[in-house]
Amino acid sequence: MKSTQTPTDETPTALKRWLSPDDLFKEFGFSKSNQDKLRMNRKIPFSKVGRYVRYDRLEIDKWLVNNKVDMTA
């Protein structure tokens, strides 16, 4: 018998598509104040439903790749 797991607050962030500000901090290390600044300046992709801010993991991954700083040899 297979058990199905649904995302909850106890689900590791690696399994969640939508991340809260706390999840983003835990996984990527962006402090909440840094997240606020990035959102205010429209530098980071986010969604807002009512007063809740959420980050789409797929968009954050793309954003990180697109903002990669190339190293020079």
PyMOL CGO cylinders between C-alpha atoms (Angstrom):
from pymol import cmd
from pymol.cgo import CYLINDER

trace = [
    CYLINDER, 0.00, 0.00, 0.00, 1.53, 3.31, -1.11, 0.3, 1, 1, 1, 1, 1, 1,
    CYLINDER, 1.53, 3.31, -1.11, 1.40, 6.31, 1.15, 0.3, 1, 1, 1, 1, 1, 1,
    CYLINDER, 1.40, 6.31, 1.15, 1.03, 9.72, -0.40, 0.3, 1, 1, 1, 1, 1, 1,
    CYLINDER, 1.03, 9.72, -0.40, 2.79, 12.64, 1.16, 0.3, 1, 1, 1, 1, 1, 1,
    CYLINDER, 2.79, 12.64, 1.16, 1.36, 16.12, 0.93, 0.3, 1, 1, 1, 1, 1, 1,
    CYLINDER, 1.36, 16.12, 0.93, 3.45, 19.21, 1.65, 0.3, 1, 1, 1, 1, 1, 1,
    CYLINDER, 3.45, 19.21, 1.65, 3.01, 20.55, 5.16, 0.3, 1, 1, 1, 1, 1, 1,
    CYLINDER, 3.01, 20.55, 5.16, 5.00, 22.80, 7.42, 0.3, 1, 1, 1, 1, 1, 1,
    CYLINDER, 5.00, 22.80, 7.42, 7.01, 19.73, 8.46, 0.3, 1, 1, 1, 1, 1, 1,
    CYLINDER, 7.01, 19.73, 8.46, 7.88, 18.82, 4.87, 0.3, 1, 1, 1, 1, 1, 1,
    CYLINDER, 7.88, 18.82, 4.87, 11.57, 19.45, 4.14, 0.3, 1, 1, 1, 1, 1, 1,
    CYLINDER, 11.57, 19.45, 4.14, 11.98, 22.50, 1.92, 0.3, 1, 1, 1, 1, 1, 1,
    CYLINDER, 11.98, 22.50, 1.92, 13.60, 20.33, -0.75, 0.3, 1, 1, 1, 1, 1, 1,
    CYLINDER, 13.60, 20.33, -0.75, 10.14, 18.87, -1.46, 0.3, 1, 1, 1, 1, 1, 1,
    CYLINDER, 10.14, 18.87, -1.46, 8.19, 22.14, -1.52, 0.3, 1, 1, 1, 1, 1, 1,
    CYLINDER, 8.19, 22.14, -1.52, 7.69, 24.14, -4.71, 0.3, 1, 1, 1, 1, 1, 1,
    CYLINDER, 7.69, 24.14, -4.71, 6.48, 27.28, -2.92, 0.3, 1, 1, 1, 1, 1, 1,
    CYLINDER, 6.48, 27.28, -2.92, 8.81, 28.61, -0.24, 0.3, 1, 1, 1, 1, 1, 1,
    CYLINDER, 8.81, 28.61, -0.24, 7.99, 30.98, 2.59, 0.3, 1, 1, 1, 1, 1, 1,
    CYLINDER, 7.99, 30.98, 2.59, 10.53, 33.65, 3.59, 0.3, 1, 1, 1, 1, 1, 1,
    CYLINDER, 10.53, 33.65, 3.59, 11.67, 31.30, 6.39, 0.3, 1, 1, 1, 1, 1, 1,
    CYLINDER, 11.67, 31.30, 6.39, 12.13, 28.45, 3.92, 0.3, 1, 1, 1, 1, 1, 1,
    CYLINDER, 12.13, 28.45, 3.92, 14.13, 30.69, 1.57, 0.3, 1, 1, 1, 1, 1, 1,
    CYLINDER, 14.13, 30.69, 1.57, 16.40, 31.67, 4.46, 0.3, 1, 1, 1, 1, 1, 1,
    CYLINDER, 16.40, 31.67, 4.46, 16.88, 28.06, 5.60, 0.3, 1, 1, 1, 1, 1, 1,
    CYLINDER, 16.88, 28.06, 5.60, 17.67, 26.77, 2.13, 0.3, 1, 1, 1, 1, 1, 1,
    CYLINDER, 17.67, 26.77, 2.13, 19.50, 29.65, 0.44, 0.3, 1, 1, 1, 1, 1, 1,
    CYLINDER, 19.50, 29.65, 0.44, 20.64, 31.85, 3.33, 0.3, 1, 1, 1, 1, 1, 1,
    CYLINDER, 20.64, 31.85, 3.33, 18.89, 35.09, 2.28, 0.3, 1, 1, 1, 1, 1, 1,
    CYLINDER, 18.89, 35.09, 2.28, 18.07, 36.97, 5.49, 0.3, 1, 1, 1, 1, 1, 1,
    CYLINDER, 18.07, 36.97, 5.49, 14.53, 38.32, 5.82, 0.3, 1, 1, 1, 1, 1, 1,
    CYLINDER, 14.53, 38.32, 5.82, 15.80, 41.90, 5.63, 0.3, 1, 1, 1, 1, 1, 1,
    CYLINDER, 15.80, 41.90, 5.63, 17.72, 41.09, 2.44, 0.3, 1, 1, 1, 1, 1, 1,
    CYLINDER, 17.72, 41.09, 2.44, 14.59, 39.44, 1.00, 0.3, 1, 1, 1, 1, 1, 1,
    CYLINDER, 14.59, 39.44, 1.00, 12.60, 42.59, 1.83, 0.3, 1, 1, 1, 1, 1, 1,
    CYLINDER, 12.60, 42.59, 1.83, 15.12, 44.81, 0.05, 0.3, 1, 1, 1, 1, 1, 1,
    CYLINDER, 15.12, 44.81, 0.05, 15.25, 42.53, -3.00, 0.3, 1, 1, 1, 1, 1, 1,
    CYLINDER, 15.25, 42.53, -3.00, 11.44, 42.46, -3.20, 0.3, 1, 1, 1, 1, 1, 1,
    CYLINDER, 11.44, 42.46, -3.20, 11.06, 46.24, -2.77, 0.3, 1, 1, 1, 1, 1, 1,
    CYLINDER, 11.06, 46.24, -2.77, 13.52, 46.79, -5.62, 0.3, 1, 1, 1, 1, 1, 1,
    CYLINDER, 13.52, 46.79, -5.62, 11.86, 44.05, -7.73, 0.3, 1, 1, 1, 1, 1, 1,
    CYLINDER, 11.86, 44.05, -7.73, 15.15, 42.15, -7.95, 0.3, 1, 1, 1, 1, 1, 1,
    CYLINDER, 15.15, 42.15, -7.95, 13.86, 38.73, -6.85, 0.3, 1, 1, 1, 1, 1, 1,
    CYLINDER, 13.86, 38.73, -6.85, 10.84, 36.84, -8.24, 0.3, 1, 1, 1, 1, 1, 1,
    CYLINDER, 10.84, 36.84, -8.24, 8.03, 36.40, -5.73, 0.3, 1, 1, 1, 1, 1, 1,
    CYLINDER, 8.03, 36.40, -5.73, 4.27, 36.04, -5.42, 0.3, 1, 1, 1, 1, 1, 1,
    CYLINDER, 4.27, 36.04, -5.42, 2.04, 37.64, -2.87, 0.3, 1, 1, 1, 1, 1, 1,
    CYLINDER, 2.04, 37.64, -2.87, -1.41, 36.43, -1.86, 0.3, 1, 1, 1, 1, 1, 1,
    CYLINDER, -1.41, 36.43, -1.86, -2.92, 38.79, 0.66, 0.3, 1, 1, 1, 1, 1, 1,
    CYLINDER, -2.92, 38.79, 0.66, -0.16, 39.43, 3.14, 0.3, 1, 1, 1, 1, 1, 1,
    CYLINDER, -0.16, 39.43, 3.14, 1.68, 36.18, 2.46, 0.3, 1, 1, 1, 1, 1, 1,
    CYLINDER, 1.68, 36.18, 2.46, 4.87, 36.23, 0.39, 0.3, 1, 1, 1, 1, 1, 1,
    CYLINDER, 4.87, 36.23, 0.39, 5.89, 33.05, -1.41, 0.3, 1, 1, 1, 1, 1, 1,
    CYLINDER, 5.89, 33.05, -1.41, 8.83, 32.21, -3.64, 0.3, 1, 1, 1, 1, 1, 1,
    CYLINDER, 8.83, 32.21, -3.64, 8.52, 29.71, -6.47, 0.3, 1, 1, 1, 1, 1, 1,
    CYLINDER, 8.52, 29.71, -6.47, 11.49, 27.36, -6.20, 0.3, 1, 1, 1, 1, 1, 1,
    CYLINDER, 11.49, 27.36, -6.20, 11.71, 27.04, -10.00, 0.3, 1, 1, 1, 1, 1, 1,
    CYLINDER, 11.71, 27.04, -10.00, 11.83, 30.82, -10.45, 0.3, 1, 1, 1, 1, 1, 1,
    CYLINDER, 11.83, 30.82, -10.45, 14.42, 31.24, -7.68, 0.3, 1, 1, 1, 1, 1, 1,
    CYLINDER, 14.42, 31.24, -7.68, 16.61, 28.58, -9.31, 0.3, 1, 1, 1, 1, 1, 1,
    CYLINDER, 16.61, 28.58, -9.31, 16.36, 30.38, -12.68, 0.3, 1, 1, 1, 1, 1, 1,
    CYLINDER, 16.36, 30.38, -12.68, 17.02, 33.74, -11.01, 0.3, 1, 1, 1, 1, 1, 1,
    CYLINDER, 17.02, 33.74, -11.01, 20.18, 32.39, -9.34, 0.3, 1, 1, 1, 1, 1, 1,
    CYLINDER, 20.18, 32.39, -9.34, 21.47, 30.99, -12.64, 0.3, 1, 1, 1, 1, 1, 1,
    CYLINDER, 21.47, 30.99, -12.64, 20.69, 34.24, -14.50, 0.3, 1, 1, 1, 1, 1, 1,
    CYLINDER, 20.69, 34.24, -14.50, 22.48, 36.30, -11.84, 0.3, 1, 1, 1, 1, 1, 1,
    CYLINDER, 22.48, 36.30, -11.84, 25.57, 34.14, -11.71, 0.3, 1, 1, 1, 1, 1, 1,
    CYLINDER, 25.57, 34.14, -11.71, 28.83, 36.09, -11.71, 0.3, 1, 1, 1, 1, 1, 1,
    CYLINDER, 28.83, 36.09, -11.71, 31.37, 34.49, -14.01, 0.3, 1, 1, 1, 1, 1, 1,
    CYLINDER, 31.37, 34.49, -14.01, 34.84, 34.01, -12.64, 0.3, 1, 1, 1, 1, 1, 1,
    CYLINDER, 34.84, 34.01, -12.64, 37.79, 35.27, -14.63, 0.3, 1, 1, 1, 1, 1, 1,
    CYLINDER, 37.79, 35.27, -14.63, 40.99, 33.29, -14.77, 0.3, 1, 1, 1, 1, 1, 1,
]
cmd.load_cgo(trace, "trace")
